Amino acid sequence: MSSKKSQDIKSERKSSLISLIIGAALTALGIIVSVASYNNAGPGETYTVYYGVVIFGVIIGGRGLIGLIAPRLFTKRAKDEALVEDHAIANDEEEPDQKDKKPISF
């Protein structure tokens, strides 16, 4: 089971790194295109600020950064284990042994 957890963490880190790179690229693209639009506008003309692309890039990049720092935060297995633990705490039960834990399926 340890191998499965480490494989899940490696997979999440890889996915998080990709999200971080895509988020940084989108943020940079939004800023570059906004600056280009501003520089191309003459005095009194309008220009476009692509804040939606920048915000979206920051959100995607932030999720990727958090995933690199805490990779178990976004994995389904971690969420399932947290549900089992919360259920045990709510019912004043002792936490089941590792071999007795089964993921909760929806």
Helices and strands as residue ranges (DSSP letters): H 2-40, H 51-69, G 71-74, H 76-90, G 98-100
